[in-house]
Amino acid sequence: MAAVQHIFLCGFMGSGKSTHGKKLAGILKKPFVDLDLYIQVKENKTVQFIFDNEGEEEFRKLETTYLNELIKSNESLVISLGGGTVCFNDNINVVKKTGLLVYIEMPAAALTERLQKSKQKRPLLKNVASENLNTFVEEKLTARNVYYKQAHITVEGLNLNHLQLHQLIIEYNH
């Protein structure tokens, strides 16, 4: 198998994509890019601001534009995708053709627990009442799993460490 150009991490918000991505990039000695942060820098606006003032549809267009920009990089990258990136604009197929897609899978209850602490920083959760958060996460996760489950590798995110993740990628590529 040819060497993988990019490694993409997908999964629900709060699953640890950025945390694991940074550590994995360190092991692989590759640059790490968090797609949401990349968008914020390029647009000079927070993701929250874009959602609130321009809408989710506009955000998804920007997300696809900047994802394609990163994919064209001559350098092999570790890219943490936004929770919904693979669910829109045929991004799933683009990502799978240009690199290795890893899904960090977590149960809804664990995600809800993690997200409870950062609800206000997450555009899709901002207006969800705390008592409805688990239901929201379950429903969104079920809808997005159709895409997430298409990843080349699925890893259990609850007790995942970056060394395990690295090992799974090595095994997949051999």
Sine and cosine of phi, psi and omega as CSV:
sin_phi,cos_phi,sin_psi,cos_psi,sin_omega,cos_omega
0.00,0.00,0.64,-0.77,0.02,-1.00
-0.92,0.40,0.44,-0.90,0.01,-1.00
-0.88,0.47,0.66,-0.75,0.01,-1.00
-0.96,0.29,0.74,-0.68,-0.01,-1.00
-0.96,0.26,-0.83,0.56,-0.03,-1.00
-0.85,-0.53,0.41,-0.91,0.15,-0.99
-0.90,-0.44,0.84,-0.55,0.00,-1.00
-0.94,-0.34,0.71,-0.70,0.09,-1.00
-0.95,-0.32,0.81,-0.58,0.05,-1.00
-0.83,-0.55,0.25,-0.97,0.02,-1.00
0.47,-0.88,0.12,-0.99,-0.05,-1.00
-0.93,0.38,0.42,-0.91,0.06,-1.00
-0.83,0.55,0.67,-0.74,-0.01,-1.00
1.00,0.03,0.02,1.00,-0.05,-1.00
-0.99,0.14,-0.18,0.98,0.04,-1.00
0.98,-0.20,0.31,0.95,-0.04,-1.00
-0.85,0.52,-0.73,0.68,-0.03,-1.00
-0.94,0.35,-0.70,0.71,0.00,-1.00
-0.86,0.51,-0.78,0.63,-0.02,-1.00
-0.94,0.34,-0.56,0.83,0.00,-1.00
-0.88,0.47,-0.70,0.71,0.01,-1.00
-0.88,0.48,-0.72,0.70,-0.02,-1.00
-0.92,0.39,-0.66,0.75,0.02,-1.00
-0.90,0.45,-0.69,0.73,0.04,-1.00
-0.87,0.50,-0.62,0.78,0.04,-1.00
-0.88,0.47,-0.71,0.70,0.02,-1.00
-0.89,0.46,-0.69,0.72,-0.08,-1.00
-0.99,0.13,-0.12,0.99,-0.06,-1.00
0.82,0.58,0.74,0.67,0.04,-1.00
-0.84,-0.54,0.45,-0.89,0.08,-1.00
-0.91,0.42,0.57,-0.82,0.05,-1.00
-0.95,-0.32,0.70,-0.72,0.08,-1.00
-0.75,-0.66,0.81,-0.59,0.14,-0.99
-1.00,-0.06,0.90,-0.43,-0.11,-0.99
-0.85,0.53,-0.66,0.75,0.01,-1.00
-0.88,0.47,-0.68,0.74,0.02,-1.00
-0.92,0.38,-0.60,0.80,0.04,-1.00
-0.87,0.49,-0.70,0.71,0.03,-1.00
-0.88,0.48,-0.71,0.71,-0.01,-1.00
-0.86,0.50,-0.68,0.73,0.01,-1.00
-0.92,0.40,-0.73,0.68,-0.04,-1.00
-0.90,0.44,-0.63,0.77,-0.06,-1.00
-1.00,-0.03,-0.22,0.98,-0.08,-1.00
0.82,0.57,0.63,0.78,0.02,-1.00
-0.54,-0.84,0.51,-0.86,0.07,-1.00
-0.97,0.25,0.37,-0.93,0.08,-1.00
-0.85,0.52,-0.67,0.74,0.04,-1.00
-0.83,0.56,-0.73,0.68,-0.01,-1.00
-0.88,0.48,-0.70,0.72,-0.01,-1.00
-0.88,0.47,-0.73,0.68,0.03,-1.00
-0.86,0.51,-0.75,0.66,-0.08,-1.00
-0.92,0.38,-0.62,0.78,-0.14,-0.99
-0.97,-0.25,-0.40,0.92,-0.05,-1.00
-0.87,-0.50,-0.25,0.97,0.07,-1.00
1.00,-0.06,0.34,-0.94,-0.02,-1.00
-0.90,0.43,-0.61,0.79,-0.03,-1.00
-0.87,0.50,-0.69,0.73,0.03,-1.00
-0.91,0.42,-0.66,0.75,0.05,-1.00
-0.86,0.51,-0.70,0.72,-0.03,-1.00
-0.90,0.45,-0.57,0.82,0.07,-1.00
-0.90,0.43,-0.73,0.68,0.02,-1.00
-0.87,0.49,-0.68,0.73,-0.01,-1.00
-0.84,0.54,-0.72,0.70,0.00,-1.00
-0.92,0.40,-0.68,0.73,0.02,-1.00
-0.85,0.53,-0.76,0.65,-0.06,-1.00
-0.97,0.26,-0.50,0.87,0.11,-0.99
-0.87,0.49,-0.73,0.68,0.01,-1.00
-0.90,0.44,-0.56,0.83,0.06,-1.00
-0.89,0.45,-0.72,0.70,0.01,-1.00
-0.90,0.43,-0.65,0.76,-0.02,-1.00
-0.86,0.51,-0.55,0.84,-0.03,-1.00
-0.97,0.24,-0.10,0.99,0.01,-1.00
-0.84,0.55,0.64,-0.77,0.05,-1.00
-0.97,0.25,-0.27,0.96,-0.04,-1.00
-0.99,-0.12,0.64,-0.77,0.05,-1.00
-0.96,0.29,0.80,-0.60,-0.11,-0.99
-0.88,-0.48,0.41,-0.91,0.25,-0.97
-0.97,-0.26,0.87,-0.49,-0.11,-0.99
-0.86,-0.51,0.85,-0.53,0.11,-0.99
-1.00,0.01,0.90,-0.44,-0.02,-1.00
-1.00,0.08,0.39,-0.92,0.13,-0.99
-0.93,0.38,0.34,-0.94,-0.05,-1.00
-0.83,0.56,-0.51,0.86,-0.04,-1.00
-0.97,-0.26,-0.02,1.00,-0.11,-0.99
-0.78,0.63,-0.75,0.66,-0.09,-1.00
-0.96,0.28,-0.13,0.99,-0.07,-1.00
-1.00,-0.05,-0.04,1.00,-0.11,-0.99
-0.75,-0.66,0.46,-0.89,0.21,-0.98
0.80,0.60,0.55,0.83,0.01,-1.00
0.87,0.49,0.34,0.94,0.02,-1.00
-0.85,0.52,-0.56,0.83,-0.02,-1.00
-0.84,0.55,-0.71,0.70,-0.05,-1.00
-0.95,0.31,-0.61,0.79,0.04,-1.00
-0.88,0.47,-0.73,0.69,-0.01,-1.00
-0.89,0.46,-0.72,0.69,-0.06,-1.00
-0.91,0.40,-0.48,0.88,0.02,-1.00
-0.98,0.20,-0.40,0.92,-0.12,-0.99
-0.94,-0.34,0.11,0.99,0.02,-1.00
0.03,-1.00,-0.22,-0.98,-0.01,-1.00
-0.99,-0.17,0.83,-0.55,0.00,-1.00
-0.98,-0.20,0.83,-0.55,0.00,-1.00
-0.91,-0.42,0.81,-0.58,0.04,-1.00
-0.99,-0.16,0.86,-0.50,0.09,-1.00
-1.00,-0.04,0.97,-0.24,-0.11,-0.99
-1.00,-0.03,0.70,-0.72,0.06,-1.00
-0.60,-0.80,0.52,-0.85,0.05,-1.00
-0.94,0.34,0.49,-0.87,-0.04,-1.00
-0.83,0.56,-0.65,0.76,-0.04,-1.00
-0.88,0.47,-0.68,0.74,0.01,-1.00
-0.93,0.38,-0.64,0.77,0.04,-1.00
-0.89,0.45,-0.69,0.72,0.00,-1.00
-0.86,0.52,-0.69,0.72,0.00,-1.00
-0.87,0.49,-0.71,0.70,0.01,-1.00
-0.91,0.41,-0.67,0.75,-0.10,-1.00
-0.96,0.27,-0.42,0.91,0.01,-1.00
-0.81,0.59,-0.59,0.81,-0.06,-1.00
-0.98,0.22,-0.40,0.92,-0.09,-1.00
-0.84,-0.54,0.39,0.92,-0.07,-1.00
-0.80,0.60,-0.70,0.71,-0.09,-1.00
-0.93,0.38,-0.39,0.92,-0.02,-1.00
-1.00,0.06,-0.01,1.00,-0.10,-0.99
-0.90,-0.44,0.92,-0.39,-0.11,-0.99
-0.80,0.60,-0.66,0.75,-0.04,-1.00
-0.96,0.30,-0.28,0.96,-0.06,-1.00
-0.97,-0.25,-0.22,0.97,-0.14,-0.99
-0.77,0.63,-0.65,0.76,-0.07,-1.00
-0.98,-0.22,0.24,0.97,0.03,-1.00
-1.00,-0.07,0.84,-0.54,0.03,-1.00
-0.90,0.44,0.59,-0.81,-0.05,-1.00
-0.80,0.60,-0.63,0.77,-0.03,-1.00
-0.95,0.33,-0.25,0.97,0.02,-1.00
-0.97,-0.23,-0.02,1.00,-0.11,-0.99
-0.87,0.49,-0.72,0.69,-0.04,-1.00
-0.89,0.46,-0.67,0.74,0.03,-1.00
-0.89,0.46,-0.70,0.72,0.02,-1.00
-0.86,0.51,-0.75,0.66,-0.02,-1.00
-0.88,0.48,-0.71,0.70,0.00,-1.00
-0.85,0.52,-0.72,0.69,-0.04,-1.00
-0.92,0.39,-0.72,0.69,-0.01,-1.00
-0.90,0.44,-0.69,0.73,-0.01,-1.00
-0.88,0.47,-0.68,0.73,0.03,-1.00
-0.87,0.49,-0.71,0.70,0.00,-1.00
-0.91,0.42,-0.65,0.76,-0.06,-1.00
-0.98,0.18,-0.37,0.93,-0.02,-1.00
-0.86,0.51,-0.45,0.89,0.07,-1.00
-0.83,0.56,-0.62,0.79,0.01,-1.00
-1.00,0.06,-0.76,0.65,-0.04,-1.00
-0.81,0.59,-0.64,0.77,-0.08,-1.00
-0.94,0.33,-0.10,1.00,0.06,-1.00
-1.00,0.07,-0.04,1.00,-0.01,-1.00
-0.87,0.50,0.43,-0.90,0.06,-1.00
-0.90,0.43,-0.63,0.78,-0.03,-1.00
-0.76,-0.66,0.71,-0.71,0.14,-0.99
-0.91,-0.41,0.78,-0.63,0.02,-1.00
-0.84,-0.54,0.57,-0.82,0.06,-1.00
-0.97,0.25,0.86,-0.52,-0.13,-0.99
-1.00,0.04,-0.23,0.97,-0.11,-0.99
-0.86,0.52,-0.77,0.64,-0.02,-1.00
-0.87,-0.49,0.49,0.87,-0.06,-1.00
-0.93,0.36,0.67,-0.74,0.19,-0.98
-0.84,-0.54,0.37,-0.93,-0.12,-0.99
-0.90,0.44,-0.45,0.89,0.02,-1.00
-0.94,0.35,-0.64,0.77,0.07,-1.00
-0.89,0.46,-0.70,0.72,-0.02,-1.00
-0.87,0.50,-0.72,0.70,0.03,-1.00
-0.86,0.51,-0.70,0.71,0.00,-1.00
-0.88,0.48,-0.68,0.73,0.02,-1.00
-0.88,0.47,-0.62,0.79,0.01,-1.00
-0.93,0.37,-0.66,0.75,0.06,-1.00
-0.87,0.50,-0.73,0.68,-0.02,-1.00
-0.89,0.46,-0.64,0.77,-0.01,-1.00
-0.89,0.45,-0.62,0.78,-0.07,-1.00
-0.99,0.15,-0.03,1.00,0.01,-1.00
-0.91,-0.42,0.00,0.00,0.00,0.00
